[in-house]
Amino acid sequence: MSLRVFISHASEDKDRFVTNFATKLRENGVDAWLDRWEMLPGDSLVDKIFEEGLKEAHAVIIILGADGYFE
């Protein structure tokens, strides 16, 4: 069983950093849960995030980008 992590992030950071970071985690054997890969149009946000993403995660990674957080 591989380690499963849920990645929480702001949408603005997805293309700048998060997708590449999650890809690197997967390349190194960590099952990274990223909304872009796990959710489809019409999916329940609550069900996908809480029942699949967080409930099955061994750890949570929270990414705080510099824009807007430390003004």
Secondary structure, 3 states (H helix, E strand, C coil): CCCEEEEECCHHHHHHHHHHHHHHHHHCCCEEECHHHHCCCCCCHHHHHHHHHHCCCCEEEECCCCCCCCC
